[in-house]
Amino acid sequence: MGEKEKKKKHKQKPKEAYQENPKSTSDLSFKPSYDVKGIKFGGQLIVKSFTVRRAAPLELLRLLALPISNTNNFSINNHPFLSTTAFLPTNFTILAHHAWHTLTLGLGTKKSKVVLFVFETQNMKSVVDRVWPPEIPLGEVNKKLIKSLNGCEIARFKFRKGCITFYVFAVRRVGSLGFSCADDLRTILQSVVALKDFLDHTAMLALPSQRSISYSHPVAIAH
């Protein structure tokens, strides 16, 4: 009996270690963009029509529950993640999830998706941002965003946090060694892991530039 318990603990250890300390940025599994798994939808294909929008820097910090030192001096060129582009659910998507869940008598998913791209350089992010649309259906993210990164390698991370699933993609040029913005990537991964589960994603409507729907608590809510 003792041996079985030891084996069980031994099998669980890697998972626990990963949750507490995401994979080292020096040991990422980069693959060509065309060979990378994108975001998944399961059997609920209606979710593909729901949209996500590009997030403002301040929104990303609040979503990750990171401190904001001085909002008065906060600007597009003065924030921690100059190499990161994030896409958050639009108001329509959040409300559509609830409507779909209600119409299907609880069978439809209420889970939304957040997609973050951490590029190896700020210049790469700037070039890509000029091409990518500010808003896009989730069903087109894989083809028009991920697969469009020709000549790039991508490492993919996925985290389920209650009603929100986070997809984090680290992007670098093919042939690059290491990852130039490893500190940004490490901070983002650790912040997502540390988040408590989101119980109600209508809370995201309280983020800057969006209207609030009866919400007055921190974004990440504990069980």
SULTAUR-V497289 format. One record per backbone hydrogen bond with DSSP energy under -0.5 kcal/mol. CO is the residue of the C=O (numbers start at 1). NH is the residue of the N-H. Records with the same first field share a line. If there is no record, write none. Layout:
CO->NH / NH
This chain:
1->5
2->6
3->7
4->8
5->9
6->10
7->11
8->12
9->13
10->14
12->16
13->17
14->18
15->19
16->20
17->21
24->27
25->28
28->30
31->154
32->35
33->36
41->44
43->45
44->47
45->48
46->49
47->50
48->139
50->138
51->90
52->136
53->88
56->59 / 60
57->61
58->62
59->63
60->64
61->66
62->65
67->69
70->73
71->74
75->78
78->75
80->82
81->84
83->119
85->117
86->55
87->115
88->53
90->94
91->95
92->96
93->97
94->98
95->99
96->100
97->101
98->102
99->103
100->104
101->106
102->105
104->107
112->165
114->167
115->87
116->118 / 169
117->85 / 119
118->171
121->125
122->126
123->127
124->128
125->129
126->130
127->131
128->131 / 132
134->54
136->52
137->140
138->141 / 142
140->144 / 145
141->145 / 146
142->147
146->149
148->150
149->152
151->174
152->33
153->172
154->31
155->170
157->168
159->161 / 166
161->164 / 198
163->112
164->161 / 166
165->114
166->159 / 168
167->116
168->157
169->118 / 171
170->155
171->120
172->153
173->176
179->182
181->185
182->186
183->187
184->188
185->189
186->190
187->191
188->192
189->193
190->194
191->195
192->195
197->199
198->163
200->203
201->204
202->205
203->206
204->207
207->210
212->214
219->221
